[in-house]
Amino acid sequence: MPTSTVTSKGQTTIPKEIREHLHLKPGDRVEFVMDEDGRVMVLAATVDVAELAGMLKPPAKPVTLEEMAQAVRKRGGRR
């Protein structure tokens, strides 16, 4: 299990194995998330836009800009 030492300023170095696993590069940001059990997770907060490709399903059928505008008008700002 990779470990790291905390300095008197509260700083630490993320072990190489963890940096590689999270694909972290200099300048990237990380998030620290605490769960209900008191465990802390380190997550990469910087996401390359290219990694987002393919996350959304394509629309069931292609729509035109006019059809989109019509749908927005029909909804009329209701939530």
C-alpha positions as CSV (number, residue, x, y, z in Angstrom):
1,M,0.0,0.0,0.0
2,P,1.5,3.3,-1.0
3,T,2.2,5.8,1.8
4,S,3.2,9.4,2.2
5,T,4.4,11.6,5.1
6,V,2.7,14.9,6.0
7,T,5.0,17.9,6.5
8,S,4.6,20.5,9.3
9,K,2.9,22.6,6.7
10,G,0.3,19.9,6.0
11,Q,1.8,19.1,2.6
12,T,2.4,15.6,1.2
13,T,3.6,14.0,-2.0
14,I,1.1,11.7,-3.8
15,P,3.0,8.4,-4.4
16,K,3.9,7.8,-8.0
17,E,1.7,4.7,-8.2
18,I,-1.4,6.7,-7.2
19,R,-0.5,9.6,-9.6
20,E,-0.2,7.2,-12.5
21,H,-3.5,5.5,-11.5
22,L,-5.3,8.8,-11.5
23,H,-3.5,10.0,-14.6
24,L,-2.3,13.1,-12.7
25,K,0.1,15.6,-14.2
26,P,1.7,18.7,-12.7
27,G,-0.9,21.4,-12.2
28,D,-3.8,18.9,-12.0
29,R,-6.2,19.3,-9.0
30,V,-7.4,16.6,-6.7
31,E,-10.5,16.4,-4.5
32,F,-10.7,14.8,-1.0
33,V,-14.1,13.2,-0.3
34,M,-15.1,11.8,3.1
35,D,-17.7,9.1,3.2
36,E,-20.0,8.2,6.1
37,D,-17.6,5.7,7.5
38,G,-14.8,8.3,7.9
39,R,-12.8,7.0,4.9
40,V,-11.2,9.6,2.6
41,M,-11.0,9.2,-1.1
42,V,-8.7,11.2,-3.4
43,L,-10.2,11.9,-6.8
44,A,-8.8,13.6,-9.8
45,A,-10.7,16.9,-10.1
46,T,-9.2,17.8,-13.5
47,V,-10.8,16.0,-16.4
48,D,-9.5,16.2,-20.0
49,V,-12.4,17.2,-22.3
50,A,-11.5,14.3,-24.6
51,E,-12.4,11.9,-21.8
52,L,-16.0,13.2,-21.9
53,A,-16.5,12.1,-25.5
54,G,-19.3,9.4,-25.8
55,M,-20.7,10.0,-22.3
56,L,-24.1,11.1,-23.6
57,K,-26.4,9.0,-25.7
58,P,-27.2,10.4,-29.1
59,P,-30.8,11.7,-29.4
60,A,-33.4,9.2,-30.4
61,K,-33.8,11.1,-33.6
62,P,-31.9,14.1,-34.9
63,V,-33.8,17.4,-34.4
64,T,-33.4,20.7,-36.1
65,L,-32.7,24.0,-34.4
66,E,-36.3,25.0,-35.1
67,E,-37.7,21.9,-33.5
68,M,-35.5,22.6,-30.4
69,A,-36.7,26.2,-30.2
70,Q,-40.3,25.0,-30.6
71,A,-39.9,22.5,-27.7
72,V,-38.5,25.3,-25.5
73,R,-41.4,27.6,-26.4
74,K,-43.9,24.9,-25.7
75,R,-42.4,24.2,-22.3
76,G,-42.5,27.9,-21.5
77,G,-39.9,27.9,-18.8
78,R,-41.9,25.5,-16.5
79,R,-39.9,23.4,-14.1
